Structure formats: structure tokens, C-alpha cells
Amino acid sequence: MNNELSKKYEQNMVTTPIIDLLPRYLETHDNESNYRIERLMNIDGHEVAWMSFDFVDDESEADETINKTNIVECACAFAENVGWELNDKYGYIKKLAGTECAIKKQAIDIRHQEIRQEYITNGTLDEFEIVKKETIKAVILDLIDRSKAGEVLEANNGARFWGGYFYLQSVNKILNAGWNDIWLAVDEMCAEKIIHINGMVVEDYNEPKPKQRFEDEDKLPEAYIYKEKDDKIWALIHRPEFPEFDYGSALDAKNTYTALEASIAGLAHNEKLAKERAKEAALHPRGSYDRLYFQSFTEPNYHKGPLTVVVYEPSNDYQKKEFIVEAFLGDAVVPEIKKIKKYYNFELGNAEVDQENLNKLVDAWFPSNDI
């Protein structure tokens, strides 16, 4: 096991079997789900389980609709005060160890290598170096079928939350394929209306729908304040399509990107200005409105006044492959905006070339001094 990953969660190493943790977990969660362990991995004494459970769909018009859900969880997720806790304000909340356990990720890596071995055995990868694009397309379709059949391909259910099957990163991990090759195949599949890409999530093809918008100020929800740092404060307004999003649970579990994707956001070095920027973005949508949050920073001591920069990337394959960079100087509520091409040679959304180009853009735009 990777020693650095192991050290990160060493203090939360749970050696209790999952089957022994479930009674307390179900008792405190008011959960009548019938968890079934389909497969168990024991890595360094820590269990990771492929599990399924049934639940009743309360929103179904039928008297009772039973749904089967498949998940991958490790012992962390079910251990009290490790993967979850009872909070006086929010009740049950998830904790970081339950979603970010390094051993759970290692188990997914092992499963990815097993799938790769299956492709080697059945001949899928026989001519990979000759017909890369067609092989990648075939693998994407096979992984969609696996996901439809209930197979869990990733360490969390993020892709399913957004209505898709899996993240493209899983294709990269399973095939050890270069991103340029992956995107050549993906672009062709999108053009042929076989799949749709939402951020990095693979979905069934669908025609693009513009995000819902607020018509007037009276309908704006109250902004949720999230202090990422003392001088980096977010004001988050529920997007119209996510009116019930639970900020408390998401942010306590450090799911910052998920919270931002469900929000119209304002960022500043103080709460008042953050709220004003969120309100402006909600009432007067800009090009960033339909895009995904990528990264940001605040620099309150910039020599020309407090500086805030927020970068957005394409949210789907219909949008131009470019970053939108918004910069707020001083007390500005409306940003200055620049755009820069987005490249594909990245790992897990972090492109070295993209990052270098973004750094150069911002440095030239806002030099550290006037000399």
C-alpha cells in the first residue's frame, strides 16, 4: 500500500468488520435498508465492501417501488466518529474519512486493474496501439453497460448523482490511455450523439438544456455563507434546479466542488461583498453561469486593492473548450473577464499546461508591482 496515503488516514484506521458496524449505523440513521455484502476486500486489516441494498421510492406514484442500489464503502463509512457523527445542529453528517479513505481508493484501483485484465483476456486490448480510438469507444460502451447492470466503478457515487454512469478518469485508469487519445474518441462519440459529457461525467446523449434562472430579486433564496478560509468567503445561492441542496452536510464532508456546482456563487474576502457578488451573478447571468467551477483565490493585500479570481471550465461537450476567468478588483461586483483555451493533457482535471497558462494569464493581468 502507498505509505503516504496510509499515513494520511492512519489515525482513522478501522479494523472492525463492516458486518459488526452496521447495527449501530442503521440504528442511528433510522435506516431500514437491507445491506448485502456482495464482495469484500481486506487491505491491511481494513475492509472495503461492494454492497447492495433496497429502498422504497417515496416519490413514485406506485404504491411501492423497490429500487436496488449498489455502492462501495469501507469500514470508515460505518464507524461512528470516523465516517459519520451525530451533530447537534445537522443531525447525522458524513465525515471526510468516510468518503476519502485511501484504502477504499486503493480497492477501486485494484478493481480497475481487474477490469483491465478482463479486457486483455477477452482480446479487447489486442490491437489497442493500432486502433486506439475504436478500442476506447468500445470500452466506454462496455463500462456504460456495466454501470447499468449495477457495477460500481468508482470510489463514490458522484457520477450517478449528476445523472451519469462514471467519470472519464476511470477510462484513463483502466486503459492507461493518454488523454489526447481519450478525448479524440469521446469527441467523436458526442458528435455521433452516442454519449454526452457533463463536466467529466459520461451520460446518455441528451439535447442541452440551459440552466434555470431567477427572474427577479424577490425569488432569490438567502445565501449560505461558507468560510473556506478567513479571507476566502463564499456566498452560495441554491440554483433553481437544486432548491433542497444540503450545504451543511456537503461542506462538513468537504464536498466543496459538489456544493459549488449546485450553487450560484459569490466569492470575496468578506461576507458582505461575497453576498453582493452572488446576487449579481444570479440576477445577471454571465458566461460562467452555465459552466463548472475550476479553481479560485483571494488576495486581500494585492497592492491595487483586494483581488479575487475565479476560474470556470466547460460543463459539457456543447461548450467551447475554454476557461472563463473572472477577476474582481477592490469592491467590484461585476468582474473583468478573460478567456483562455483549455487543453486536454491533464490528470484528474488538473492540467499542467492549463495551469501554467492560467498562471501566466493572471500574472500578466495583475502583476505583483508596477515596475
Buried (B, 14 or more C-beta within 10 A) or exposed (E): EEEEBBEBBEEBBBEBBBBEBBEEBBEBBEBEBEBEBBEBBBBEEBBBBBBBBEBEEEEEEEEEEEEEBBBBBBBBBBBEEBBBBEEEEEEBBBBBBBBBBBBBBBBBEEBBEEBBEEBEEEEBBEEBEEEBBEBBBBBBBBBBEBBEEEBBBBBBEBBBEBEBBBBBBBBBBBBEBEBEBBBBBBBBBBEEEBBBBBBBBBBEEEEEEEEEBBEEEEEBBEBBBBEEEEBBBBBBBBBBEEEEBBBBBBBBBBBBBBBBBBBBBBBBBEBEBBBBBBBBBBBEBBBBBBBBBBBBEBBBEBEEEBBBBBBBBBBBBEBEEBBBBBBBBEEBBEBEEBEBEBBBEBEEBEBEEBBEBBEEBBEEBBEEEEE
